[in-house]
Amino acid sequence: MNDQPLVDQKLVKYHFVAGMVYLMVALMAGFLFALQFLQHYPHSGVEWLSPGRIRMIHTNAVAYGFLLNCLLAGAYWAVPRLSGHPVWSRFVSWFLFWAIQAIVIFTVFGILFGPTLGYKWGIQHWLQAQAIEWGETPILIDPVVVVGLILIAINFMRPIIKGADKPLYVSLWYFSAGFIWTILNYVMGNYIPEFYTPGASGAAIAGLFIHDLVGLFVTPLGWGLMYYFVPVIMKRPIWSHAVSLIGFWGLAFFYPLNGVHHFLYSTIPMFAQYSAVVATVGVEVVVMTVFINFVATIRQQGGMLSTSLPIRWMFTGIVFYMITCMQCAYQVLLTTQQIIHFTDWVVGHAHLVMFGVFGFWILGMITELWPRLVDRPWHSRTLNTWHYWLSMIGTITMFIDLMAAGLVQGFSWRSLQPWEESVVASVPFWLFRSFAGTMIFVGQILFVYNMWRTARAPAPAAAAQPVTGLGAQPA
Amino acid sequence: MKQTLLIERFGTIALVGGLGFFALSVVIFAVIPVALMKEVKMVTIEEISQHVLPDFRDLAERYPEQFKKYFGEASPKTYAEALRLGRDVYIGEACWHCHSQFIRPVSNEDLRFGRVSYAGEHQTELQMPPLFGTRRVGPDLIREAGRHANDWQAAHLWEPKDVVSTSVMPSFKWFFDKPADPNGVPQPNKRGLALITYLQWLGSWAEPLDPPILPELASAKPAEAAPAKAETKVEAAPARKPQPATTNPYE
């Protein structure tokens, strides 16, 4: 144990690479699915490439492939530095790495081939996608995921508890709570609606799961990493410790209460729907404190937005976070829901949150860490700048486009036009969305190419120049 | 030295934030709703399949060879099998990602789709996990029963664009067997028949185009509230037993 280095850099690198591979898969799937909406799906009639299945590949590759891998990479980098102790076990870390890839690949296999092979073998219900949004991981593999999540929690809890004799830094609050929440949430969402509660009460729990996966897994890990990386890269302390406390405890209290807002005006008991709406507006107020805290931190040295690409990624993500949260406080209202529920408005919202916020933070982290992980300076800074602008413009374009599409669809439905009218009216928006998505895709391809060229460059003659400004050095 | 506040300690964060607040959310959004719904009995597939719908018998007549090959004859047992498989196909092909299964009391949805959803109709084994859906690219399906004939459903699954030219729904040609005769018409296979059965079941308990609900209508004897399509097929469905007034399992 004692010979274990503080941070296993190779592990961080592997997690980032795996995450980027899945991001490519997810973008490819998203692009294909977008073509279906234009009646130009290239693999029409090919069973395992059916657009419905491809759609689930898109979301699952993002959640469990890209986000999980990259957020864990960030945690493997930050938690030992913050606590002063390495993670529990190097063996377990590597075991988890391969287990996660195996689970994601099994999920992809189950979604693509489960309905066919499962039907043949008589185990369709267990091998194919599970009917829980964001939890399509086949039921067969769910127990393995739960064990994996418990191991992840133990792996990271150990350094956190060991370092708990000193005051815990903000990031570690988020990590501690986030790992516990994720285990509980996964068990709740994947088992209770599947085996115990049908219909409305099951939907209430499925709603909790959908939202908690974003709010209690991705969000705490994402903010935990921001609380580490932004101050470290800027070499400035976070603006206010007290405000961080409000942000964390507000999120911890309000966020779990949000889930049912995914099924407003449904047969779920109304008290639960009203509570969820109130709690959702509550969480947005709390989130503003976090936003203010970060803007005040970055403002101390605002020039870094033009000089430091990682800070620019992270700041953009933080601004997008504020936009999505403000939008959420508004779109969750019952009046707004009458129009926008079931429409592309929500799809736009999801893209801005998942890619525009957490994706951007991760890409900022990779931009910062990759040269250190491969021990070479970036192959091309120009490509990285292109990567940023293509992703940023693509994301904001897609967001606005889908928001507008949602309004068109919602009002078309309410006006009782024939259903097809809403589809016809959406096609121009869907076409534009495909272009925006292509911009994002091209940006990521440039970035992956740049990562590859950087890693494959000849070894630096004499550690040329300090590539980045991260404070802590690996032990 | 700076004093550590209680709310900054690992134990507080893990126990109060991690476990406590999560438990609170489970109580409010899971335990209480489940307790409230306890009065509404869950209907099992076995109970549902006791009422074999005319559409299932129609499939047996319309595609006799295929039906005989895959299901034998229309009986509660085969009906249960078809519903279960149809639901699994609906999940596996991600139908639920573009079609919802609940009608809201807003945005004229009752005028478009029919009766507003009520808790009892989702309290069935086939809604485990619930298939409410969060996106409508295509229309809601909880009042789909009887909207279209079985052969419309088959043609639509084969190639939606042939039926609705502007449709963006994918085609599902693997739900059909290739005809032996090259000029023959593809016939739905087991998965196709099961999916059509499932779709025709969705909302069969509440007439799709009824005017807004009269509670006494919903609890009336099935003979009085019998849908028109059932009457036209009386000879095809002689086995349908008159039910006592209180046994509408969805209410």
Boltz contact constraints between the chains, C-beta under 6 A:
constraints:
  - contact:
      token1: [A, 37]
      token2: [B, 168]
      max_distance: 6.0
  - contact:
      token1: [A, 45]
      token2: [B, 173]
      max_distance: 6.0
  - contact:
      token1: [A, 47]
      token2: [B, 174]
      max_distance: 6.0
  - contact:
      token1: [A, 50]
      token2: [B, 170]
      max_distance: 6.0
  - contact:
      token1: [A, 51]
      token2: [B, 170]
      max_distance: 6.0
  - contact:
      token1: [A, 52]
      token2: [B, 93]
      max_distance: 6.0
  - contact:
      token1: [A, 52]
      token2: [B, 94]
      max_distance: 6.0
  - contact:
      token1: [A, 55]
      token2: [B, 94]
      max_distance: 6.0
  - contact:
      token1: [A, 55]
      token2: [B, 97]
      max_distance: 6.0
  - contact:
      token1: [A, 56]
      token2: [B, 94]
      max_distance: 6.0
  - contact:
      token1: [A, 115]
      token2: [B, 92]
      max_distance: 6.0
  - contact:
      token1: [A, 124]
      token2: [B, 88]
      max_distance: 6.0
  - contact:
      token1: [A, 125]
      token2: [B, 88]
      max_distance: 6.0
  - contact:
      token1: [A, 128]
      token2: [B, 92]
      max_distance: 6.0
  - contact:
      token1: [A, 131]
      token2: [B, 91]
      max_distance: 6.0
  - contact:
      token1: [A, 131]
      token2: [B, 129]
      max_distance: 6.0
  - contact:
      token1: [A, 131]
      token2: [B, 131]
      max_distance: 6.0
  - contact:
      token1: [A, 132]
      token2: [B, 129]
      max_distance: 6.0
  - contact:
      token1: [A, 164]
      token2: [B, 10]
      max_distance: 6.0
  - contact:
      token1: [A, 167]
      token2: [B, 4]
      max_distance: 6.0
  - contact:
      token1: [A, 167]
      token2: [B, 8]
      max_distance: 6.0
  - contact:
      token1: [A, 168]
      token2: [B, 8]
      max_distance: 6.0
  - contact:
      token1: [A, 168]
      token2: [B, 10]
      max_distance: 6.0
  - contact:
      token1: [A, 173]
      token2: [B, 13]
      max_distance: 6.0
  - contact:
      token1: [A, 176]
      token2: [B, 13]
      max_distance: 6.0
  - contact:
      token1: [A, 176]
      token2: [B, 14]
      max_distance: 6.0
  - contact:
      token1: [A, 177]
      token2: [B, 13]
      max_distance: 6.0
  - contact:
      token1: [A, 177]
      token2: [B, 17]
      max_distance: 6.0
  - contact:
      token1: [A, 177]
      token2: [B, 18]
      max_distance: 6.0
  - contact:
      token1: [A, 180]
      token2: [B, 18]
      max_distance: 6.0
  - contact:
      token1: [A, 181]
      token2: [B, 22]
      max_distance: 6.0
  - contact:
      token1: [A, 184]
      token2: [B, 22]
      max_distance: 6.0
  - contact:
      token1: [A, 193]
      token2: [B, 129]
      max_distance: 6.0
  - contact:
      token1: [A, 194]
      token2: [B, 129]
      max_distance: 6.0
  - contact:
      token1: [A, 197]
      token2: [B, 34]
      max_distance: 6.0
  - contact:
      token1: [A, 198]
      token2: [B, 42]
      max_distance: 6.0
  - contact:
      token1: [A, 198]
      token2: [B, 123]
      max_distance: 6.0
  - contact:
      token1: [A, 198]
      token2: [B, 127]
      max_distance: 6.0
  - contact:
      token1: [A, 198]
      token2: [B, 128]
      max_distance: 6.0
  - contact:
      token1: [A, 199]
      token2: [B, 122]
      max_distance: 6.0
  - contact:
      token1: [A, 199]
      token2: [B, 123]
      max_distance: 6.0
  - contact:
      token1: [A, 199]
      token2: [B, 127]
      max_distance: 6.0
  - contact:
      token1: [A, 199]
      token2: [B, 130]
      max_distance: 6.0
  - contact:
      token1: [A, 200]
      token2: [B, 119]
      max_distance: 6.0
  - contact:
      token1: [A, 200]
      token2: [B, 122]
      max_distance: 6.0
  - contact:
      token1: [A, 201]
      token2: [B, 33]
      max_distance: 6.0
  - contact:
      token1: [A, 201]
      token2: [B, 34]
      max_distance: 6.0
  - contact:
      token1: [A, 201]
      token2: [B, 37]
      max_distance: 6.0
  - contact:
      token1: [A, 202]
      token2: [B, 129]
      max_distance: 6.0
  - contact:
      token1: [A, 202]
      token2: [B, 130]
      max_distance: 6.0
  - contact:
      token1: [A, 203]
      token2: [B, 130]
      max_distance: 6.0
  - contact:
      token1: [A, 203]
      token2: [B, 132]
      max_distance: 6.0
  - contact:
      token1: [A, 204]
      token2: [B, 29]
      max_distance: 6.0
  - contact:
      token1: [A, 204]
      token2: [B, 33]
      max_distance: 6.0
  - contact:
      token1: [A, 205]
      token2: [B, 30]
      max_distance: 6.0
  - contact:
      token1: [A, 206]
      token2: [B, 130]
      max_distance: 6.0
  - contact:
      token1: [A, 208]
      token2: [B, 29]
      max_distance: 6.0
  - contact:
      token1: [A, 252]
      token2: [B, 17]
      max_distance: 6.0
  - contact:
      token1: [A, 252]
      token2: [B, 21]
      max_distance: 6.0
  - contact:
      token1: [A, 253]
      token2: [B, 21]
      max_distance: 6.0
  - contact:
      token1: [A, 256]
      token2: [B, 21]
      max_distance: 6.0
  - contact:
      token1: [A, 256]
      token2: [B, 22]
      max_distance: 6.0
  - contact:
      token1: [A, 256]
      token2: [B, 25]
      max_distance: 6.0
  - contact:
      token1: [A, 257]
      token2: [B, 25]
      max_distance: 6.0
  - contact:
      token1: [A, 260]
      token2: [B, 29]
      max_distance: 6.0
  - contact:
      token1: [A, 262]
      token2: [B, 134]
      max_distance: 6.0
  - contact:
      token1: [A, 263]
      token2: [B, 132]
      max_distance: 6.0
  - contact:
      token1: [A, 265]
      token2: [B, 104]
      max_distance: 6.0
  - contact:
      token1: [A, 265]
      token2: [B, 106]
      max_distance: 6.0
  - contact:
      token1: [A, 266]
      token2: [B, 102]
      max_distance: 6.0
  - contact:
      token1: [A, 267]
      token2: [B, 117]
      max_distance: 6.0
  - contact:
      token1: [A, 267]
      token2: [B, 119]
      max_distance: 6.0
  - contact:
      token1: [A, 267]
      token2: [B, 122]
      max_distance: 6.0
  - contact:
      token1: [A, 269]
      token2: [B, 33]
      max_distance: 6.0
  - contact:
      token1: [A, 269]
      token2: [B, 36]
      max_distance: 6.0
  - contact:
      token1: [A, 272]
      token2: [B, 29]
      max_distance: 6.0
  - contact:
      token1: [A, 272]
      token2: [B, 33]
      max_distance: 6.0
  - contact:
      token1: [A, 338]
      token2: [B, 106]
      max_distance: 6.0
  - contact:
      token1: [A, 338]
      token2: [B, 107]
      max_distance: 6.0
  - contact:
      token1: [A, 342]
      token2: [B, 135]
      max_distance: 6.0
  - contact:
      token1: [A, 342]
      token2: [B, 136]
      max_distance: 6.0
  - contact:
      token1: [A, 414]
      token2: [B, 107]
      max_distance: 6.0
  - contact:
      token1: [A, 414]
      token2: [B, 108]
      max_distance: 6.0
  - contact:
      token1: [A, 416]
      token2: [B, 108]
      max_distance: 6.0
  - contact:
      token1: [A, 419]
      token2: [B, 139]
      max_distance: 6.0
  - contact:
      token1: [A, 420]
      token2: [B, 166]
      max_distance: 6.0
  - contact:
      token1: [A, 423]
      token2: [B, 166]
      max_distance: 6.0
  - contact:
      token1: [A, 424]
      token2: [B, 166]
      max_distance: 6.0
